[in-house]
Amino acid sequence: MDGTGGTGGTGGDDTAGTPSVRPGARPSRWRRGRVLAGCAVLTAALLALHRLVPNAGIRLGSLLETFLPWLGLAVPVLLLAGLLRRSATALVALVLPVVAWLVLFGPLLVPADGARHDLLAVQHNVADDNADPAGTARALARERPHLIALEEVTPAALPAYERVLAPGWAHHAVIGTVGLWSRYPLTDVAPVDIRPRAVEPGWSRGLRATARTPHGDLAVYVAHLPSIRLGVQGLRSGNRDESARMLGAAIEAEPVERVLLLGDLNGTVDDRGLRPLTSRLEAEGPGFALSWPAGFPVARIDQVLARTSAVVGLRALPATGSDHLPVLARIRY
């Protein structure tokens, strides 16, 4: 019998030790779903490295940061796709965007109801076309805050706000279209110049006052920054960004140690266009408090920010006659 021709021989077949792959065999669960895994990595990168997204021209960076928390919606979509695909690689990769999202926004999920606070403040853009200013004022008054800041206060609607709020908030100041109502005496009331160069004279949307609280003086700023526009040329935020720089400079120069800013900033605190302002104030406390648009809020552009105090809780209040929701803030000295 020829020794080279038996079934146990090794000569003549140098592929005998290589596993064969059957035609049409499905790849392993670790090899499937690489595109899904790539999408998960991209989502995590956008969350963690959003500051690196260019902002020149169409302001893509600011646009991304306006809706940054909503990137979290990619996680359940990718999770479902990974399960249907039976891809272990995609499911493991999902850990990255989950961790990135929780690092950025997890603190906002902490319950704030029991947080100790010294002061309640309400911030509300009441809308210049509000058909029921008195009803709006009554809704805010029911929360019994110490401070109420309003924007888009028109001369026609001002008497209604004054009449409803007078019994509980005897001290108030209105400059241009912004106003502040307070349970505490207000002194040193003055306009704050935040008018961009491209905006016509007479535009007045900023005020500053000192509230004499039992805990000491508090410099309160009320501001309404210019609107932004989204179109075929991208996000147009030049006027708002210029106004934010001016307001940031005013707060930087503020001699009173404790500062509270209440306003419609037409941007989220993640938006880099507001960094010259928001970098001079403390991070907000728990609560997403999405405030705009009132019918289906997707972003909080109505902000309450502090210096040498802490905003320990935020929540949106029920809708009024405005296209914004009011925001209630708890502040601790």
Phi, psi and omega in degrees: 000135182287122183293344181264357185254355181287166180291340181270359183288159180246345181285147173088353179220090185275012176248012186296331182270004183262127180298140178269150178247121181291139176303134179082002181293142181282140178295160180294163182295342177278339180266343179278155172077027181292327177294318177298318178297320177298321177296322178295317179296319179297318178299316179298320181294318179296322178291310186283330187240031184298334178294342181272351178290127184301147181239006179285152175073260186278001178058047181297324180298312179297322180296315177299316185289337177296323184245024187305316181300334183288348173299338178299338179293342177294334185296306179297327178296312180292327177297313180298316179297321180294322178292318179294325181278347184055049184254111176293324180299313181296319182293321178293320181296335180296342177301326185296306179294329178297313179296316181298317180295316181294324177297318182284316192240355178305318180300335180287345181273351182293129179301135184247001187300325183267006184292133177292137179216158181250345187207141174249137179224143177244133175243129182207125166276109189277352179075130183286349176252020180298120183278350183222068180298324179296318178295322176297315179298319179295322179297319179290322181296330181297337178280348179052049177284166175277328181229141176229121178249131182234144172237160184061041175277115181269156177302326181290325183271341185305316180302326179293316178296318180296318183294314183288322187271348183304317184299323184257341185228079188290340183254125178207159179215138178228127176229123184062238182251013178241147182217157179226127175246137189219145171281344182255154177301143178247132177230170175054038179290132182204151174289153174244122183281105176235023182281120176295157183297330183279354182264143185295151175300151183099346177287118185222110184225027179217139173218159177223138178214156174259120176266125180273085184271163176299342182263003181119175182291142179228120176279118183250125175251135173239129186214149174228102182284158180301153180289158172253159181228138177246121181213196183295338179268010178096202182272124179257106185228017185301314180296318179297316181296321178295318179296321178297322178296319180294318179293321177299320179294321179295318180291323177300325182272359183296124182282334179289134187295312183271129182231141175230127177249125175237127181181163170271104184267000180049042177181158178273166181290347177276342184293120184295339177297339179262002184302323178300340178261305187293334180291345181265004183230165183281157176295148180287163182273191183301151177112126177285318176048052177299133191237350185213142347285158188300324183293324178207083187297132178239349181206152172259106176254356175261116193242151170230112184231152187224161171232133181060023170213174182231131170275107189261002178186141179225141170208148177278142178264165179301158183296147174246208177276016184253164173274002173248153169268144173291153177238127178256129182238140171259129183238134178246132179283000000 
